[in-house]
C-alpha cells in the first residue's frame, strides 16, 4: 500500500502543528506507523492522499452514523451556506433544533447549544456547581469528557484518594475538586460519597463507556447511581457525547431507562459539523445565563450551517427509527463473527459490544473498568491495527477507543471486515 503523500504531509505538518495533528490520537503514536491524511469520504469509505480506500470503522469518532457525506445533510448545508455563515443573533433553526432535542432525549426539557463535547461537559459541571452551591465532582477512571481541566484527572492511588493532574497545566486545586472512582464499582462510589457528604455537586459518567474501549455498565449499575445521586442531592450528568442518538434515538438513557438530571451531547448532533449541547431539567437549565446567573456563552454557538446539518441528521434518525434495529443487528453480527474467529484461532481475547459500538480487547480478562482495560497487550494491538489498515479497514488507532458502525456498513462489508480480521489475527501469529 502506497503511503508516500501521507508521509510527506505528516513530515510537513510536524513542523507547523504540534505532533503534526490537531487532536492527539490521530498521530498513530500508540499503534506505530504514519497517519493517513484523508482527502475525501463517502458512505462507508475514506480515501487518503495516496488514493487508498478504507472501510471506516470510526466515522469521525462517532458523528457519521449515516455514513459520510450523507446526501440530505449535504443538501441542507449547501442551502444554508447561501444564506450566510454566522449571524451572532438568534435564528429559527436554533428553535427547531432545541425542540427536536427536547422531543427526542428523555431528560432534556431545555437545551443550550455549544460548539463541542468539551464545551458541553465543562458547562454542565459549572451548572451542577451553580445549582447545588457545592464544589466537588465525581468522575470515573477511564471515562473521557473532553479536555476541560476538571476532567484530566486520574484516580491516583485508589478510589478514595484525591485526584492528581493527568496533564501539566492542570492545577492541584482543580484536581482536588475532582474525585475519581472505578467504573462498575458500587461500593467504591458509595464510600467516596459518604466520605465527601454534602460536598459533591455533580457526578458525570459515560453511561456506556467508549473511551477505554467499549465498556458496558453492569446490570443495575446506572439505576444505583441514579438512586444515590437523588438521595445525596448530586446532579447526575450523563455524558452522551458518544452514546447520544447512537444507542437509541434518545441515547443510552432511553436504552437503559434511566433519566439523568443533565445530559451532554455532541458528535451525531452536528451531523459532522462542530456542535455540542447540554440540557436537562428546566429548573436546573434556568440557572443558565441570561435566564439565570451561571455564565456561559459562544460567538459561534447555534451556528446556522451547523444547525442545518444537525437538524437534518436528527430528523432523519427520528423518521427512520428502524436504523437502530439494523445497527444493533449489524453490531451483533460483527461481534459474533469476531468471537467465532477468536475461537477458531484459540485466542482468548474479549469482545465488548452494544448496538453499533464495539471493541476487540487484546486481553483474556473481562473488560469492565479501567484496570481491566489496562491489561490489554497494546503492542500486539498496534500490529493488528496496521494489518487491518493494509487490508483496507480503518480502525481507531488506539486500543482504548470504541469502534462505531454506520448504516452504510452492510452485510457484504461486514463479511469483508471479518475476513480482514481473521487474516490479520493469523498474520500477527498470536
Ligand atoms: N465526552 C465524550 C464521552 C467523548 O467521547 C468526547 C470526545 O470524544 C467528549 C466528551 C469531548 O468532545 P469533543 O471532542 O467534541 O470536545
Boltz pocket constraint, residues with backbone or C-beta under 6 A from the ligand:
constraints:
  - pocket:
      binder: B
      contacts: [[A, 61], [A, 115], [A, 116], [A, 117], [A, 118], [A, 119], [A, 121], [A, 144], [A, 145], [A, 146], [A, 147], [A, 206], [A, 210], [A, 211], [A, 239], [A, 240], [A, 241], [A, 242], [A, 266], [A, 267], [A, 275], [A, 276]]
      max_distance: 6.0
